[in-house]
């Protein structure tokens, strides 16, 4: 996912750091036309440039201005103010107290999802800053009951290529396919699979193949457990732009992701139930899920 998940998590870490230091934070993505040219452009042109950027990339959705809390104000985010070593020490992905920013992540992800695919009053998929009559940027998107984000980075598979030789190393592990069917609601009508890489971008196609195997497993499983008219439709969304992938994850009734930073962010922001694969050095079995959307 071009490292966007890591950048997004780092941006929330920067929000924590600037709030703790009580300084303002202004972040925005630059564009190829240059800042001065963009600022002098007509308002409608600026909007179209911003829209085009946000339809292609996830990171611009998280650009914002955060004012510094005053000395008289309490800590602006969840829980108590973290210590400096918690914010700045160690590896960002494991050390940063992400739970402090869960409310902010949830708000940002939901706003993005509603803007992209539209509000749904019946299911409560709404955002206070997006009017109900706003036309979605990507119309006519069919939202799946369940979305499974399938990570394909080296840490999951435990192999990487060094020159011409494939090498094994310690891995985060892969979720057993049975864990999905154990947790997916019985009345599911549609399941979407989002592989972390599209077949057009990957060289060997192994991530695409993994998503095919998962799709075949789910189809075969429900063929043996459900009557024909009650079997869910299984779809692989392997050519969606990244923002639409985020919207699909956020809008589903159930969303799953292995511990991928890219998948973790929208799972935390999901309107429905979000799950991520929890792993540790002593647990590589792929059998344990934790709710991420309940932060």
DASULKA-V940599 format. One record per residue. RES is the residue in one letter. PSI is psi in whole degrees, -180 to 180 (NA if undefined). OMEGA is omega as a letter, one per 30 degrees, with the letter a starting at -180 (NA if undefined). BURIAL is + if it has 16 or more other ideal C-beta (glycine too) atoms within 10 Angstrom, else -. Layout:
BEGIN
res->RES psi->PSI omega->OMEGA burial->BURIAL
res->RES psi->PSI omega->OMEGA burial->BURIAL
END
This chain:
BEGIN
res->X psi->27 omega->l burial->+
res->X psi->24 omega->l burial->-
res->X psi->9 omega->a burial->-
res->X psi->-33 omega->l burial->+
res->X psi->-44 omega->l burial->+
res->X psi->-39 omega->l burial->-
res->X psi->-41 omega->l burial->-
res->X psi->-46 omega->l burial->+
res->X psi->-39 omega->l burial->+
res->X psi->-35 omega->l burial->-
res->X psi->-40 omega->l burial->+
res->X psi->-33 omega->l burial->+
res->X psi->-38 omega->l burial->+
res->X psi->-37 omega->l burial->-
res->X psi->-43 omega->l burial->+
res->X psi->-46 omega->a burial->+
res->X psi->-44 omega->a burial->+
res->X psi->-35 omega->l burial->+
res->X psi->-40 omega->l burial->+
res->X psi->-37 omega->l burial->+
res->X psi->-7 omega->l burial->-
res->X psi->53 omega->l burial->-
res->X psi->155 omega->l burial->-
res->X psi->153 omega->l burial->-
res->X psi->121 omega->l burial->+
res->X psi->117 omega->l burial->-
res->X psi->132 omega->l burial->-
res->X psi->152 omega->l burial->-
res->X psi->137 omega->l burial->-
res->X psi->168 omega->l burial->-
res->X psi->166 omega->a burial->-
res->X psi->-18 omega->a burial->-
res->X psi->-14 omega->a burial->-
res->X psi->144 omega->a burial->-
res->X psi->-42 omega->a burial->-
res->X psi->-39 omega->l burial->-
res->X psi->-39 omega->l burial->-
res->X psi->-43 omega->a burial->+
res->X psi->-30 omega->a burial->-
res->X psi->-4 omega->a burial->-
res->X psi->156 omega->l burial->-
res->X psi->155 omega->a burial->-
res->X psi->-41 omega->a burial->-
res->X psi->-33 omega->l burial->-
res->X psi->-40 omega->l burial->-
res->X psi->-43 omega->l burial->-
res->X psi->-45 omega->a burial->-
res->X psi->-37 omega->l burial->-
res->X psi->-44 omega->l burial->-
res->X psi->-41 omega->l burial->+
res->X psi->-45 omega->l burial->-
res->X psi->-40 omega->l burial->-
res->X psi->-43 omega->a burial->+
res->X psi->-22 omega->l burial->+
res->X psi->-20 omega->a burial->-
res->X psi->-37 omega->a burial->-
res->X psi->151 omega->l burial->-
res->X psi->-41 omega->a burial->+
res->X psi->-41 omega->a burial->+
res->X psi->-23 omega->l burial->+
res->X psi->-20 omega->a burial->+
res->X psi->3 omega->l burial->+
res->X psi->138 omega->a burial->-
res->X psi->172 omega->l burial->-
res->X psi->129 omega->l burial->-
res->X psi->115 omega->a burial->+
res->X psi->149 omega->a burial->-
res->X psi->134 omega->l burial->-
res->X psi->140 omega->l burial->+
res->X psi->169 omega->a burial->-
res->X psi->-26 omega->a burial->-
res->X psi->-15 omega->a burial->-
res->X psi->151 omega->l burial->-
res->X psi->171 omega->l burial->-
res->X psi->125 omega->a burial->-
res->X psi->-11 omega->a burial->-
res->X psi->-177 omega->a burial->+
res->X psi->148 omega->l burial->-
res->X psi->-158 omega->l burial->-
res->X psi->161 omega->a burial->-
res->X psi->127 omega->a burial->+
res->X psi->158 omega->l burial->+
res->X psi->159 omega->a burial->-
res->X psi->-40 omega->a burial->-
res->X psi->-29 omega->l burial->-
res->X psi->-34 omega->a burial->-
res->X psi->-42 omega->a burial->+
res->X psi->-12 omega->a burial->-
res->X psi->148 omega->l burial->-
res->X psi->-167 omega->a burial->-
res->X psi->131 omega->a burial->-
res->X psi->-42 omega->a burial->+
res->X psi->-27 omega->a burial->-
res->X psi->-26 omega->a burial->-
res->X psi->-29 omega->a burial->-
res->X psi->130 omega->l burial->+
res->X psi->81 omega->a burial->+
res->X psi->-27 omega->a burial->+
res->X psi->-25 omega->l burial->-
res->X psi->-26 omega->a burial->+
res->X psi->9 omega->a burial->+
res->X psi->-42 omega->a burial->+
res->X psi->-39 omega->l burial->-
res->X psi->-43 omega->l burial->+
res->X psi->-45 omega->a burial->+
res->X psi->-44 omega->l burial->+
res->X psi->-45 omega->a burial->-
res->X psi->-44 omega->a burial->+
res->X psi->-43 omega->a burial->+
res->X psi->-38 omega->l burial->+
res->X psi->-45 omega->l burial->+
res->X psi->-46 omega->a burial->+
res->X psi->-44 omega->a burial->+
res->X psi->-40 omega->l burial->+
res->X psi->-39 omega->a burial->+
res->X psi->-48 omega->a burial->+
res->X psi->-5 omega->l burial->+
res->X psi->161 omega->l burial->+
res->X psi->157 omega->l burial->+
res->X psi->101 omega->a burial->-
res->X psi->-41 omega->a burial->-
res->X psi->-39 omega->a burial->-
res->X psi->-4 omega->l burial->-
res->X psi->17 omega->l burial->-
res->X psi->84 omega->a burial->+
res->X psi->164 omega->l burial->-
res->X psi->135 omega->a burial->+
res->X psi->-21 omega->a burial->-
res->X psi->-2 omega->l burial->-
res->X psi->107 omega->l burial->+
res->X psi->149 omega->a burial->-
res->X psi->-28 omega->a burial->-
res->X psi->10 omega->l burial->-
res->X psi->130 omega->l burial->-
res->X psi->129 omega->l burial->-
res->X psi->147 omega->l burial->+
res->X psi->-30 omega->l burial->+
res->X psi->93 omega->a burial->-
res->X psi->161 omega->l burial->-
res->X psi->36 omega->l burial->-
res->X psi->124 omega->l burial->+
res->X psi->118 omega->a burial->-
res->X psi->127 omega->l burial->+
res->X psi->152 omega->l burial->+
res->X psi->-40 omega->a burial->+
res->X psi->137 omega->l burial->+
res->X psi->132 omega->l burial->+
res->X psi->116 omega->l burial->+
res->X psi->120 omega->a burial->+
res->X psi->104 omega->a burial->+
res->X psi->147 omega->a burial->+
res->X psi->18 omega->a burial->+
res->X psi->167 omega->a burial->+
res->X psi->-34 omega->a burial->-
res->X psi->-25 omega->a burial->+
res->X psi->-46 omega->a burial->+
res->X psi->-21 omega->l burial->+
res->X psi->21 omega->l burial->-
res->X psi->146 omega->l burial->-
res->X psi->156 omega->a burial->-
res->X psi->123 omega->l burial->-
res->X psi->105 omega->a burial->-
res->X psi->-112 omega->a burial->-
res->X psi->7 omega->a burial->-
res->X psi->132 omega->l burial->-
res->X psi->131 omega->a burial->-
res->X psi->144 omega->l burial->-
res->X psi->149 omega->l burial->-
res->X psi->171 omega->a burial->-
res->X psi->139 omega->a burial->-
res->X psi->160 omega->l burial->-
res->X psi->-20 omega->l burial->+
res->X psi->165 omega->a burial->+
res->X psi->138 omega->l burial->+
res->X psi->132 omega->l burial->+
res->X psi->137 omega->a burial->-
res->X psi->-30 omega->a burial->+
res->X psi->-24 omega->l burial->-
res->X psi->-33 omega->l burial->+
res->X psi->-49 omega->a burial->+
res->X psi->-24 omega->l burial->-
res->X psi->-30 omega->a burial->-
res->X psi->-22 omega->a burial->-
res->X psi->136 omega->a burial->+
res->X psi->147 omega->a burial->-
res->X psi->-29 omega->a burial->-
res->X psi->21 omega->a burial->-
res->X psi->137 omega->l burial->+
res->X psi->-20 omega->l burial->-
res->X psi->141 omega->l burial->+
res->X psi->127 omega->l burial->+
res->X psi->141 omega->l burial->+
res->X psi->128 omega->l burial->+
res->X psi->101 omega->l burial->+
res->X psi->150 omega->a burial->+
res->X psi->-11 omega->l burial->+
res->X psi->142 omega->a burial->+
res->X psi->154 omega->l burial->-
res->X psi->-24 omega->l burial->-
res->X psi->-22 omega->a burial->-
res->X psi->-26 omega->a burial->-
res->X psi->147 omega->a burial->+
res->X psi->-45 omega->a burial->-
res->X psi->-12 omega->l burial->-
res->X psi->14 omega->a burial->-
res->X psi->-30 omega->l burial->-
res->X psi->-42 omega->l burial->+
res->X psi->-41 omega->l burial->+
res->X psi->-39 omega->l burial->-
res->X psi->-40 omega->l burial->+
res->X psi->-34 omega->l burial->+
res->X psi->-43 omega->l burial->+
res->X psi->-42 omega->l burial->-
res->X psi->-42 omega->l burial->+
res->X psi->-44 omega->l burial->+
res->X psi->-39 omega->l burial->-
res->X psi->-48 omega->a burial->-
res->X psi->-42 omega->l burial->+
res->X psi->-43 omega->l burial->-
res->X psi->-38 omega->l burial->-
res->X psi->-49 omega->a burial->+
res->X psi->-20 omega->l burial->+
res->X psi->-26 omega->a burial->-
res->X psi->-16 omega->a burial->-
res->X psi->-23 omega->a burial->-
res->X psi->148 omega->l burial->-
res->X psi->156 omega->a burial->-
res->X psi->-43 omega->a burial->-
res->X psi->-10 omega->a burial->-
res->X psi->8 omega->l burial->-
res->X psi->134 omega->a burial->+
res->X psi->150 omega->l burial->+
res->X psi->128 omega->a burial->-
res->X psi->124 omega->a burial->+
res->X psi->138 omega->l burial->-
res->X psi->119 omega->l burial->+
res->X psi->74 omega->a burial->+
res->X psi->9 omega->l burial->+
res->X psi->10 omega->l burial->-
res->X psi->147 omega->l burial->+
res->X psi->156 omega->a burial->-
res->X psi->-42 omega->l burial->+
res->X psi->-37 omega->l burial->+
res->X psi->-34 omega->l burial->+
res->X psi->-44 omega->l burial->+
res->X psi->-43 omega->a burial->+
res->X psi->-41 omega->l burial->+
res->X psi->-45 omega->l burial->+
res->X psi->-44 omega->a burial->+
res->X psi->-33 omega->a burial->+
res->X psi->-18 omega->a burial->+
res->X psi->157 omega->l burial->+
res->X psi->-34 omega->l burial->+
res->X psi->134 omega->l burial->+
res->X psi->135 omega->a burial->+
res->X psi->142 omega->l burial->+
res->X psi->139 omega->l burial->+
res->X psi->170 omega->a burial->+
res->X psi->75 omega->l burial->+
res->X psi->132 omega->l burial->+
res->X psi->-40 omega->l burial->+
res->X psi->-43 omega->a burial->+
res->X psi->-27 omega->a burial->+
res->X psi->-39 omega->a burial->+
res->X psi->-54 omega->l burial->+
res->X psi->-25 omega->l burial->+
res->X psi->-40 omega->l burial->+
res->X psi->-37 omega->a burial->+
res->X psi->5 omega->a burial->+
res->X psi->141 omega->l burial->+
res->X psi->-36 omega->l burial->+
res->X psi->-148 omega->l burial->+
res->X psi->126 omega->l burial->+
res->X psi->139 omega->a burial->+
res->X psi->142 omega->l burial->+
res->X psi->158 omega->l burial->+
res->X psi->114 omega->l burial->+
res->X psi->132 omega->l burial->-
res->X psi->160 omega->l burial->+
res->X psi->174 omega->a burial->-
res->X psi->-27 omega->a burial->-
res->X psi->2 omega->a burial->-
res->X psi->98 omega->l burial->-
res->X psi->21 omega->a burial->-
res->X psi->-16 omega->a burial->-
res->X psi->30 omega->a burial->+
res->X psi->4 omega->a burial->-
res->X psi->124 omega->l burial->-
res->X psi->148 omega->l burial->+
res->X psi->144 omega->l burial->-
res->X psi->125 omega->l burial->-
res->X psi->-28 omega->a burial->+
res->X psi->0 omega->a burial->+
res->X psi->12 omega->l burial->-
res->X psi->NA omega->NA burial->+
END
